[in-house]
Amino acid sequence: MQFNWEESEKLAKIEEFATDKVRKAASKIDSLSEYPGQLVKEMANLGMFALYIPRQYGGDGMSLHTLMEAVRIISRECASTALILDVTVSLFAEPIMKYGNEVLKEEYLSRVATGEIGALAITEPGAGSDAASIKATAKREGNKYLIKGAKTFITNGKEASFYVVSAMTSPENKHKGMTLFAVDRKSAGLSIGNEFRKMGIRGTSTTEVLLDNVEVGKDDVIGRVNEGFRIEMDTLNVGRIGIASQAIGISEGAFSDVLRFASETQTEPKENLKFRISDMANLLHSSVRNYEEAIHHSESGNNSPLHSSMAKLQAGDSSVAITSSASEILGYYAMTEEYPLERRYREAKITQIYEGTNEIQRLVIAKEILRSGIRF
Ligand SMILES: Cc1cc2nc3c(=O)[nH]c(=O)nc-3n(C[C@H](O)[C@H](O)[C@H](O)COP(=O)(O)OP(=O)(O)OC[C@H]3O[C@@H](n4cnc5c(N)ncnc54)[C@H](O)[C@@H]3O)c2cc1C
């Protein structure tokens, strides 16, 4: 897949920023569970939040592939820093770009382009994999809706200036009665509840978002009323490519640790090491192929659930296998800060869980294959 000149230049600058700045900060971000506020500002100054936003809303109008490569490059150094960008653009801005009305686009896309943070709030206690079983409601009152509910495990929860929130508008119709709303952080009744401590991606906040009769207008509806579930699934098809890019970046970081270790500590790599390097390369290669194929489908106007799920599944499972194998190769070095492998190992795990666990990806893949009869 090709980039134009402007995109290639931008990615080269991002690569420089990642190796100069993000690499140095990553260990401290992790060990102190510290939000990388300064790096986020620098990403905004570099135009990273604007990459994929259309030009008329203050962005650069670059391809989805460019955004995903930016996430991949930053993830090689720090998965937390990359996730803040990924969630803001591919989970908050994406549904507004695709389904939002002009009012929402003018209001929110221009703010994302300057680096304001966004979040997607769908998960609730007891409604994770089964996103249609949420209890949050949005009650119509004249021209307004009142949203009431409690969202949990929301990435960027603490720093977000705005959220895309799912709520039931016709609960009796189950998933056909769900609507997505854009909600500004400053809305009365919106508050941040508990923040969770995590095994990985510790530089991101993961919080409850509580909505106590939060008033939104009818212009804040994303797409049409009761179409929220379909829009949410379409958004996750892009989001899952973002998780694949994060997982690939983590794997590439671990792979480069192994190659550095091999060159620094061995004269002639032992056979066992060669087998492991070969297996890692194979997993990485197939992850990248699936990821690029999913991007290709998405950019061709067909957000394919099959390809997005295959990209996330392959890259997520591979990143856990690769960081685990890399840790074994490095022996005790993997447990020290000399190589950031123990952090990468902890960062990889989440890519199998969020935006649909990898069991859910397997269900999607099987359903699509059985439905369409596709053969490879
Ligand atoms: C760090 C972190 C960040 C997150 N960020 C966000 C965010 O920004 N926004 C947001 O809305 N959510 C977010 N989430 C929530 C995340 O998407 C959910 O955790 C995920 O979808 C899984 O839901 P669950 O945890 O409720 O697990 P459950 O749905 O309870 O699943 C538990 C286990 O059962 C399996 N399982 C469930 N249903 C089936 C089935 N039908 N068939 C086979 N196996 C099944 C699952 O695969 C899993 O292994 C985040 C979670 C974490 C941990």
The ligand as an SDF file (V2000), in Angstrom:
LIG
                    3D

 53 58  0  0  0  0  0  0  0  0999 V2000
   -8.0440   -1.2860   29.7380 C   0  0  0  0  0  0  0  0  0  0  0  0
   -9.4220   -1.3380   29.1470 C   0  0  0  0  0  0  0  0  0  0  0  0
   -9.8520   -0.2690   28.3590 C   0  0  0  0  0  0  0  0  0  0  0  0
  -11.1510   -0.2880   27.8340 C   0  0  0  0  0  0  0  0  0  0  0  0
  -11.5990    0.8110   27.0990 N   0  0  0  0  0  0  0  0  0  0  0  0
  -12.9010    0.8660   26.7370 C   0  0  0  0  0  0  0  0  0  0  0  0
  -13.4320    2.0580   26.1080 C   0  0  0  0  0  0  0  0  0  0  0  0
  -12.7170    3.0260   25.8330 O   0  0  0  0  0  0  0  0  0  0  0  0
  -14.7660    2.1070   25.8450 N   0  0  0  0  0  0  0  0  0  0  0  0
  -15.6090    1.0740   26.1310 C   0  0  0  0  0  0  0  0  0  0  0  0
  -16.7890    1.2010   25.8860 O   0  0  0  0  0  0  0  0  0  0  0  0
  -15.1260   -0.0760   26.6880 N   0  0  0  0  0  0  0  0  0  0  0  0
  -13.8080   -0.1980   27.0030 C   0  0  0  0  0  0  0  0  0  0  0  0
  -13.3110   -1.3350   27.6000 N   0  0  0  0  0  0  0  0  0  0  0  0
  -14.1980   -2.4670   27.8190 C   0  0  0  0  0  0  0  0  0  0  0  0
  -13.8640   -3.6300   26.8890 C   0  0  0  0  0  0  0  0  0  0  0  0
  -14.2250   -3.3460   25.5760 O   0  0  0  0  0  0  0  0  0  0  0  0
  -14.5340   -4.8770   27.4730 C   0  0  0  0  0  0  0  0  0  0  0  0
  -13.7680   -5.2350   28.6080 O   0  0  0  0  0  0  0  0  0  0  0  0
  -14.5890   -6.0330   26.4880 C   0  0  0  0  0  0  0  0  0  0  0  0
  -15.4880   -5.7670   25.4590 O   0  0  0  0  0  0  0  0  0  0  0  0
  -14.9810   -7.3430   27.1720 C   0  0  0  0  0  0  0  0  0  0  0  0
  -16.1120   -7.1780   27.9440 O   0  0  0  0  0  0  0  0  0  0  0  0
  -16.1190   -7.6760   29.4720 P   0  0  0  0  0  0  0  0  0  0  0  0
  -14.8520   -7.1990   30.1010 O   0  0  0  0  0  0  0  0  0  0  0  0
  -17.3990   -7.2690   30.0770 O   0  0  0  0  0  0  0  0  0  0  0  0
  -16.0200   -9.2330   29.3850 O   0  0  0  0  0  0  0  0  0  0  0  0
  -17.2260  -10.2700   29.2340 P   0  0  0  0  0  0  0  0  0  0  0  0
  -18.1260   -9.8370   28.1310 O   0  0  0  0  0  0  0  0  0  0  0  0
  -17.8320  -10.4830   30.5650 O   0  0  0  0  0  0  0  0  0  0  0  0
  -16.4620  -11.5640   28.7900 O   0  0  0  0  0  0  0  0  0  0  0  0
  -15.7400  -12.3940   29.7050 C   0  0  0  0  0  0  0  0  0  0  0  0
  -15.1920  -13.5740   28.9410 C   0  0  0  0  0  0  0  0  0  0  0  0
  -16.2540  -14.3060   28.3180 O   0  0  0  0  0  0  0  0  0  0  0  0
  -16.0440  -14.3930   26.9210 C   0  0  0  0  0  0  0  0  0  0  0  0
  -17.3180  -14.2580   26.2200 N   0  0  0  0  0  0  0  0  0  0  0  0
  -18.2840  -13.3450   26.4290 C   0  0  0  0  0  0  0  0  0  0  0  0
  -19.3250  -13.5410   25.5840 N   0  0  0  0  0  0  0  0  0  0  0  0
  -18.9830  -14.6010   24.8280 C   0  0  0  0  0  0  0  0  0  0  0  0
  -19.6340  -15.3030   23.7660 C   0  0  0  0  0  0  0  0  0  0  0  0
  -20.8400  -14.9190   23.3000 N   0  0  0  0  0  0  0  0  0  0  0  0
  -18.9990  -16.3580   23.2120 N   0  0  0  0  0  0  0  0  0  0  0  0
  -17.7580  -16.7400   23.6370 C   0  0  0  0  0  0  0  0  0  0  0  0
  -17.0940  -16.1260   24.6490 N   0  0  0  0  0  0  0  0  0  0  0  0
  -17.7120  -15.0760   25.2220 C   0  0  0  0  0  0  0  0  0  0  0  0
  -15.1440  -13.2360   26.5830 C   0  0  0  0  0  0  0  0  0  0  0  0
  -14.4070  -13.4850   25.4030 O   0  0  0  0  0  0  0  0  0  0  0  0
  -14.2510  -13.1720   27.8100 C   0  0  0  0  0  0  0  0  0  0  0  0
  -13.2340  -14.1270   27.6860 O   0  0  0  0  0  0  0  0  0  0  0  0
  -12.0130   -1.3790   28.0850 C   0  0  0  0  0  0  0  0  0  0  0  0
  -11.5390   -2.4530   28.8490 C   0  0  0  0  0  0  0  0  0  0  0  0
  -10.2700   -2.4480   29.3730 C   0  0  0  0  0  0  0  0  0  0  0  0
   -9.8190   -3.6180   30.1880 C   0  0  0  0  0  0  0  0  0  0  0  0
  1  2  1  0
  2  3  1  0
  2 52  2  0
  3  4  2  0
  4  5  1  0
  4 50  1  0
  5  6  2  0
  6  7  1  0
  6 13  1  0
  7  8  2  0
  7  9  1  0
  9 10  1  0
 10 11  2  0
 10 12  1  0
 12 13  2  0
 13 14  1  0
 14 15  1  0
 14 50  1  0
 15 16  1  0
 16 17  1  0
 16 18  1  0
 18 19  1  0
 18 20  1  0
 20 21  1  0
 20 22  1  0
 22 23  1  0
 23 24  1  0
 24 25  2  0
 24 26  1  0
 24 27  1  0
 27 28  1  0
 28 29  2  0
 28 30  1  0
 28 31  1  0
 31 32  1  0
 32 33  1  0
 33 34  1  0
 33 48  1  0
 34 35  1  0
 35 36  1  0
 35 46  1  0
 36 37  1  0
 36 45  1  0
 37 38  2  0
 38 39  1  0
 39 40  1  0
 39 45  2  0
 40 41  1  0
 40 42  2  0
 42 43  1  0
 43 44  2  0
 44 45  1  0
 46 47  1  0
 46 48  1  0
 48 49  1  0
 50 51  2  0
 51 52  1  0
 52 53  1  0
M  END
$$$$
